Amino acid sequence: MLTLTLSQLKQLYQQELPELYQLANETTNETDFKNNLDKFLSLHPQAESNTGKQIRLLINYDGRSIHELSTEQDMSVQTFSLLHRFLTGNLENTDMATDLFIDLFYLFKRLGGAELPPLSMQRVRIRSQPAPGLPSRCIVRLRLPACLQPCRAMPPPLRAVRATSL
């Protein structure tokens, strides 16, 4: 899914989330889109689910300015403004990364009741294997805090061996 282009992702929205796509294209500006999205969400049967609450929170923060601690700068939150521009074909930066739109796609799919399938045992094993070229002991040290790391075994003491004649 991360290899989709913006146009492929837009087609996915049209096919999988037609109500959202139609809602975006029926509104003329981003404010109307957010207001209609809020109304749509309030009528949705999953409006009070965790997913519904997450979408509402994103709607409420859209257009606000927040202080980003890692960069010590103020930045504007434009989640649904960008989604509206993307779905209506008015996105100025066509080289934009698709990760925001993929995350929002999955968020709205979860609102519709779609759950992410649980990992199979094979997928768990694959994800648990150490990276190639990195010894598993290093992985343990990286993942565990120092107090939980296994003690390093001391090499056995050298024993004096007598040379015996045969």
Secondary structure, 3 states (H helix, E strand, C coil): CCCCCHHHHHHHHHHHCHHHHHHHHHCCCHHHHHHHHHHHHHHCCCCCCHHHHHHHHHHHHCCCEEEECCCCEEEECCHHHHHHHHHHCCCCCCCCCCHHHHHHHHHHHHHCCCCCCCCCHHHHHHHHCCCCCCCHHHHHHHHCCHHHCCCCCCCCCCCCCCCCCC
